[in-house]
Amino acid sequence: MKQYIYCIYHVATITISKLPPNLLTQGYTMAYKVVDLVKAYSIPPTFVVNNGQNGIHVVPNGAERTWEPKGTKDMQVLGLEDKRQITTMVSSSATRDLLPPQIVFTNRTTFKSLPPNNQGKTNYIKDDWDLTFSESHWSSLETTKKFFTNILLPYLQS
């Protein structure tokens, strides 16, 4: 008689930091502060810009799920340890304008980590994307200065 093993499609999980218990209150407080400043100083909505950064895997592992026998407590998911990333910083204004992104690559001393000069890179530069690098792939003081110079100021001046 054949013995069947029932497998379940599991999701790989990671530990996340704990959210503060007053998360919504903090969000509303921040939003009201922005509204107060915009009204007090007559700031145009175009000048209210929100940005965020997100790490993106250079080699998408696609291994966020795996098949394991039912009841498995620990499972191996290959590729999760690959930490190579770039950071994309995206911004939008209160008038729903989407600003060009800043892409931050990892490189400690040179521009060799940036994409090669080819048609794809030419299109990104033509569309005002800011391709830069930092010691880690995260934003730094230098990449923030480049963001202001290459993306935010041209947008505000237009």
Backbone as CSV, one residue per row, in Angstrom:
resi,resn,N_x,N_y,N_z,CA_x,CA_y,CA_z,C_x,C_y,C_z
1,MET,0.839,-1.176,0.000,0.000,0.000,0.000,0.884,1.240,0.000
2,LYS,0.549,2.205,-0.863,1.324,3.447,-0.959,1.015,4.354,0.214
3,GLN,2.055,5.028,0.660,1.888,5.994,1.728,1.988,7.390,1.119
4,TYR,0.981,8.216,1.336,0.957,9.559,0.775,1.366,10.578,1.839
5,ILE,2.148,11.546,1.392,2.529,12.658,2.268,1.784,13.883,1.770
6,TYR,0.983,14.456,2.639,0.225,15.645,2.257,1.082,16.880,2.499
7,CYS,1.247,17.663,1.445,2.071,18.869,1.542,1.181,20.108,1.511
8,ILE,1.643,21.137,2.173,0.949,22.416,2.208,1.901,23.469,1.661
9,TYR,1.360,24.413,0.914,2.139,25.499,0.335,2.377,26.536,1.426
10,HIS,3.584,26.589,2.000,3.922,27.464,3.122,4.501,28.784,2.631
11,VAL,4.324,29.810,3.423,4.914,31.122,3.154,6.096,31.315,4.082
12,ALA,7.228,31.750,3.509,8.400,32.054,4.331,8.130,33.352,5.072
13,THR,8.459,33.393,6.335,8.224,34.599,7.132,9.524,35.069,7.757
14,ILE,9.552,36.328,8.089,10.685,36.898,8.801,10.152,37.631,10.016
15,THR,10.997,37.879,10.965,10.596,38.610,12.153,10.521,40.087,11.820
16,ILE,9.447,40.730,12.216,9.325,42.164,11.970,9.390,42.893,13.300
17,SER,9.755,44.162,13.205,9.795,44.945,14.437,8.366,45.201,14.906
18,LYS,8.222,45.402,16.175,6.892,45.616,16.742,6.429,47.037,16.458
19,LEU,5.166,47.157,16.110,4.582,48.467,15.877,4.168,49.082,17.208
20,PRO,4.295,50.404,17.339,3.897,51.031,18.604,2.382,50.911,18.792
21,PRO,1.932,50.815,20.025,0.493,50.663,20.266,-0.312,51.887,19.830
22,ASN,0.320,53.062,19.766,-0.395,54.276,19.362,-0.049,54.682,17.924
23,LEU,0.122,53.704,17.055,0.525,53.961,15.673,-0.450,54.907,14.968
24,LEU,-1.744,54.658,15.072,-2.725,55.509,14.395,-2.696,56.937,14.945
25,THR,-2.569,57.065,16.239,-2.501,58.395,16.845,-1.292,59.155,16.321
26,GLN,-0.145,58.499,16.228,1.055,59.153,15.694,0.841,59.586,14.250
27,GLY,0.195,58.744,13.459,-0.073,59.081,12.054,-0.973,60.292,11.920
28,TYR,-2.062,60.310,12.693,-2.974,61.449,12.643,-2.301,62.725,13.141
29,THR,-1.509,62.627,14.189,-0.797,63.789,14.722,0.121,64.383,13.664
30,MET,0.866,63.518,12.978,1.769,63.996,11.926,0.983,64.656,10.799
31,ALA,-0.123,64.054,10.380,-0.928,64.613,9.292,-1.487,65.984,9.676
32,TYR,-1.971,66.119,10.914,-2.495,67.414,11.362,-1.398,68.469,11.430
33,LYS,-0.186,68.085,11.804,0.928,69.035,11.824,1.223,69.546,10.417
34,VAL,1.203,68.640,9.445,1.438,69.046,8.057,0.350,70.009,7.606
35,VAL,-0.909,69.692,7.893,-2.024,70.568,7.510,-1.870,71.943,8.158
36,ASP,-1.523,71.975,9.436,-1.340,73.255,10.133,-0.234,74.089,9.492
37,LEU,0.896,73.460,9.159,2.002,74.187,8.535,1.630,74.687,7.145
38,VAL,0.936,73.866,6.375,0.527,74.268,5.023,-0.391,75.480,5.100
39,LYS,-1.335,75.459,6.044,-2.253,76.597,6.190,-1.534,77.831,6.751
40,ALA,-0.715,77.650,7.773,-0.053,78.780,8.429,0.880,79.529,7.488
41,TYR,1.569,78.798,6.613,2.554,79.427,5.733,2.114,79.476,4.270
42,SER,0.858,79.176,4.002,0.307,79.184,2.629,1.193,78.407,1.657
43,ILE,1.561,77.204,2.040,2.415,76.355,1.201,1.565,75.727,0.108
44,PRO,1.950,75.901,-1.164,1.187,75.280,-2.252,1.248,73.749,-2.152
45,PRO,0.187,73.054,-2.519,0.187,71.590,-2.440,1.305,70.942,-3.250
46,THR,1.753,71.614,-4.307,2.849,71.080,-5.111,4.116,70.920,-4.281
47,PHE,4.280,71.784,-3.274,5.482,71.762,-2.456,5.415,70.772,-1.304
48,VAL,4.286,70.113,-1.131,4.156,69.084,-0.095,4.506,67.754,-0.759
49,VAL,5.712,67.276,-0.483,6.237,66.076,-1.147,6.511,64.998,-0.102
50,ASN,6.044,63.816,-0.387,6.276,62.665,0.484,7.149,61.674,-0.275
51,ASN,8.130,61.116,0.387,8.950,60.106,-0.279,9.191,58.933,0.653
52,GLY,9.562,57.855,0.051,9.872,56.650,0.807,10.877,55.825,0.036
53,GLN,11.597,54.991,0.762,12.583,54.154,0.093,12.299,52.696,0.392
54,ASN,12.644,51.860,-0.577,12.375,50.440,-0.456,13.547,49.656,-1.031
55,GLY,14.020,48.673,-0.289,15.076,47.801,-0.786,14.502,46.794,-1.765
56,ILE,15.175,46.620,-2.885,14.731,45.682,-3.921,15.856,44.687,-4.167
57,HIS,15.544,43.408,-4.137,16.556,42.378,-4.373,17.070,42.464,-5.801
58,VAL,18.398,42.424,-5.961,19.008,42.447,-7.284,18.635,41.179,-8.044
59,VAL,18.673,40.056,-7.350,18.273,38.780,-7.942,17.021,38.321,-7.192
60,PRO,15.831,38.545,-7.778,14.625,38.114,-7.075,14.683,36.613,-6.839
61,ASN,14.501,36.215,-5.597,14.655,34.799,-5.302,13.385,34.010,-5.590
62,GLY,12.236,34.641,-5.560,10.996,33.942,-5.854,10.730,32.789,-4.908
63,ALA,11.530,32.700,-3.864,11.411,31.550,-2.956,10.717,31.943,-1.672
64,GLU,9.671,32.731,-1.802,8.943,33.112,-0.607,7.985,32.016,-0.166
65,ARG,7.796,31.031,-1.015,6.897,29.934,-0.694,7.584,28.610,-1.036
66,THR,7.196,27.599,-0.332,7.761,26.282,-0.594,6.761,25.203,-0.192
67,TRP,6.913,24.034,-0.780,6.064,22.898,-0.428,6.756,22.089,0.654
68,GLU,6.065,21.843,1.741,6.591,21.034,2.838,5.473,20.146,3.362
69,PRO,5.838,19.011,3.930,4.812,18.125,4.478,3.978,18.813,5.548
70,LYS,2.714,18.462,5.586,1.794,19.020,6.569,2.334,18.779,7.976
71,GLY,2.263,19.820,8.810,2.729,19.711,10.182,4.175,20.103,10.381
72,THR,4.897,20.445,9.302,6.298,20.844,9.416,6.410,22.145,10.210
73,LYS,7.288,22.156,11.192,7.469,23.352,12.024,8.558,24.267,11.472
74,ASP,9.674,23.703,11.042,10.777,24.475,10.461,10.975,24.009,9.034
75,MET,11.243,24.958,8.144,11.451,24.577,6.755,12.582,25.392,6.155
76,GLN,13.261,24.807,5.207,14.335,25.470,4.481,13.742,26.162,3.263
77,VAL,14.048,27.447,3.100,13.647,28.175,1.907,14.923,28.728,1.301
78,LEU,15.293,28.212,0.142,16.546,28.610,-0.489,16.451,30.029,-1.036
79,GLY,17.536,30.766,-0.940,17.626,32.089,-1.539,17.274,33.239,-0.618
80,LEU,16.700,32.955,0.544,16.334,34.053,1.442,17.547,34.746,2.038
81,GLU,18.685,34.064,2.064,19.877,34.673,2.648,20.590,35.616,1.683
82,ASP,20.153,35.674,0.418,20.769,36.573,-0.556,20.382,38.006,-0.220
83,LYS,21.334,38.783,0.238,21.064,40.129,0.731,21.361,41.232,-0.291
84,ARG,21.764,40.880,-1.509,22.115,41.906,-2.493,20.867,42.699,-2.877
85,GLN,20.936,44.001,-2.654,19.799,44.863,-2.928,20.244,46.200,-3.502
86,ILE,19.281,46.866,-4.112,19.398,48.279,-4.441,18.248,48.964,-3.713
87,THR,18.325,50.268,-3.578,17.243,51.003,-2.931,16.611,51.934,-3.948
88,THR,15.298,51.920,-3.987,14.561,52.843,-4.840,13.858,53.852,-3.953
89,MET,14.109,55.120,-4.212,13.428,56.183,-3.471,12.414,56.811,-4.416
90,VAL,11.144,56.703,-4.047,10.074,57.264,-4.870,9.416,58.404,-4.100
91,SER,8.913,59.387,-4.848,8.326,60.575,-4.234,7.084,60.988,-5.003
92,SER,6.144,61.556,-4.280,4.952,62.113,-4.914,4.543,63.358,-4.145
93,SER,3.818,64.230,-4.841,3.388,65.478,-4.214,1.916,65.383,-3.839
94,ALA,1.454,66.376,-3.087,0.048,66.420,-2.694,-0.867,66.676,-3.892
95,THR,-0.280,67.110,-5.017,-1.068,67.297,-6.241,-1.020,66.050,-7.129
96,ARG,-0.548,64.950,-6.556,-0.501,63.636,-7.216,0.540,63.542,-8.321
97,ASP,1.527,64.421,-8.301,2.627,64.321,-9.258,3.600,63.256,-8.762
98,LEU,4.029,62.393,-9.654,5.019,61.371,-9.320,6.372,61.856,-9.814
99,LEU,7.314,62.021,-8.893,8.646,62.496,-9.245,9.492,61.334,-9.736
100,PRO,10.541,61.618,-10.518,11.435,60.536,-10.956,12.080,59.865,-9.748
101,PRO,12.325,58.575,-9.833,12.923,57.885,-8.684,14.430,58.079,-8.605
102,GLN,14.953,57.841,-7.426,16.394,57.764,-7.229,16.707,56.304,-6.928
103,ILE,17.653,55.745,-7.675,18.061,54.364,-7.467,19.462,54.387,-6.863
104,VAL,19.616,53.760,-5.689,20.894,53.763,-4.977,21.496,52.368,-5.058
105,PHE,22.670,52.283,-5.677,23.405,51.032,-5.798,24.495,50.974,-4.736
106,THR,24.994,49.773,-4.461,26.076,49.610,-3.492,27.415,49.721,-4.190
107,ASN,28.258,50.592,-3.695,29.643,50.625,-4.136,30.393,51.555,-3.214
108,ARG,31.520,51.124,-2.761,32.243,51.889,-1.762,33.111,53.016,-2.330
109,THR,33.604,52.879,-3.554,34.535,53.903,-4.020,34.329,54.387,-5.442
110,THR,33.693,53.625,-6.308,33.638,54.016,-7.719,32.227,53.872,-8.281
111,PHE,32.084,54.283,-9.529,30.807,54.194,-10.229,30.619,52.855,-10.932
112,LYS,31.513,51.886,-10.703,31.427,50.628,-11.440,30.163,49.825,-11.115
113,SER,29.477,50.164,-10.025,28.255,49.434,-9.694,27.048,49.925,-10.490
114,LEU,27.160,51.086,-11.119,26.035,51.616,-11.877,25.843,50.822,-13.168
115,PRO,24.622,50.826,-13.720,24.385,50.089,-14.962,25.280,50.604,-16.088
116,PRO,25.590,49.737,-17.068,26.443,50.161,-18.179,25.724,51.186,-19.062
117,ASN,26.514,51.916,-19.859,25.918,52.876,-20.791,25.312,52.115,-21.955
118,ASN,24.021,51.894,-21.893,23.302,51.221,-22.965,21.955,51.912,-23.147
119,GLN,21.113,51.379,-24.017,19.834,52.017,-24.310,18.961,52.136,-23.066
120,GLY,18.959,51.115,-22.198,18.145,51.160,-20.991,18.560,52.303,-20.079
121,LYS,19.865,52.443,-19.854,20.351,53.524,-18.990,20.061,54.882,-19.614
122,THR,20.201,54.988,-20.927,19.910,56.243,-21.613,18.460,56.651,-21.397
123,ASN,17.545,55.678,-21.453,16.125,55.990,-21.221,15.884,56.464,-19.805
124,TYR,16.538,55.837,-18.817,16.359,56.246,-17.427,16.851,57.670,-17.213
125,ILE,18.020,57.976,-17.756,18.596,59.304,-17.575,17.741,60.342,-18.298
126,LYS,17.244,59.992,-19.486,16.386,60.900,-20.235,15.109,61.206,-19.447
127,ASP,14.606,60.231,-18.696,13.407,60.419,-17.878,13.734,60.998,-16.503
128,ASP,14.960,61.510,-16.335,15.411,62.194,-15.119,15.559,61.295,-13.901
129,TRP,15.718,59.986,-14.097,16.006,59.112,-12.967,17.391,59.483,-12.441
130,ASP,17.584,59.375,-11.144,18.883,59.645,-10.547,19.506,58.312,-10.153
131,LEU,20.492,57.866,-10.920,21.215,56.625,-10.626,22.463,57.002,-9.847
132,THR,22.582,56.533,-8.628,23.713,56.907,-7.782,24.148,55.713,-6.950
133,PHE,25.125,55.904,-6.078,25.607,54.820,-5.238,25.951,55.346,-3.857
134,SER,26.025,54.439,-2.913,26.453,54.770,-1.553,27.255,53.593,-1.014
135,GLU,27.827,53.779,0.166,28.648,52.720,0.755,27.827,51.457,0.994
136,SER,26.607,51.628,1.438,25.656,50.521,1.476,24.622,50.879,0.414
137,HIS,23.652,50.071,0.201,22.667,50.436,-0.812,21.606,51.388,-0.274
138,TRP,21.685,51.757,1.009,20.688,52.660,1.579,21.069,54.114,1.327
139,SER,20.100,54.987,1.474,20.351,56.412,1.303,21.336,56.897,2.364
140,SER,22.097,57.895,1.993,23.066,58.500,2.894,22.922,60.015,2.777
141,LEU,23.736,60.745,3.504,23.708,62.198,3.392,24.024,62.629,1.957
142,GLU,24.999,61.971,1.350,25.383,62.328,-0.028,24.272,62.020,-1.033
143,THR,23.630,60.851,-0.912,22.551,60.527,-1.852,21.342,61.436,-1.618
144,THR,21.130,61.868,-0.377,20.032,62.788,-0.092,20.303,64.145,-0.732
145,LYS,21.556,64.607,-0.674,21.913,65.855,-1.338,21.682,65.743,-2.851
146,LYS,22.065,64.597,-3.420,21.849,64.382,-4.860,20.361,64.345,-5.184
147,PHE,19.562,63.764,-4.292,18.114,63.737,-4.498,17.562,65.154,-4.567
148,PHE,17.974,66.008,-3.629,17.502,67.390,-3.632,17.949,68.122,-4.893
149,THR,19.216,67.954,-5.271,19.765,68.662,-6.426,19.204,68.153,-7.748
150,ASN,19.128,66.823,-7.904,18.781,66.238,-9.202,17.294,65.974,-9.413
151,ILE,16.517,65.860,-8.336,15.104,65.506,-8.496,14.173,66.559,-7.898
152,LEU,14.343,66.860,-6.609,13.377,67.723,-5.930,13.431,69.174,-6.415
153,LEU,14.615,69.765,-6.461,14.707,71.170,-6.892,14.215,71.387,-8.324
154,PRO,14.610,70.553,-9.304,14.047,70.741,-10.659,12.525,70.627,-10.680
155,TYR,11.982,69.717,-9.876,10.513,69.589,-9.826,9.875,70.860,-9.254
156,LEU,10.406,71.356,-8.143,9.835,72.545,-7.520,10.002,73.775,-8.401
157,GLN,11.095,73.853,-9.156,11.325,74.997,-10.040,10.410,74.954,-11.254
158,SER,9.999,73.758,-11.651,9.107,73.666,-12.818,7.697,74.061,-12.447
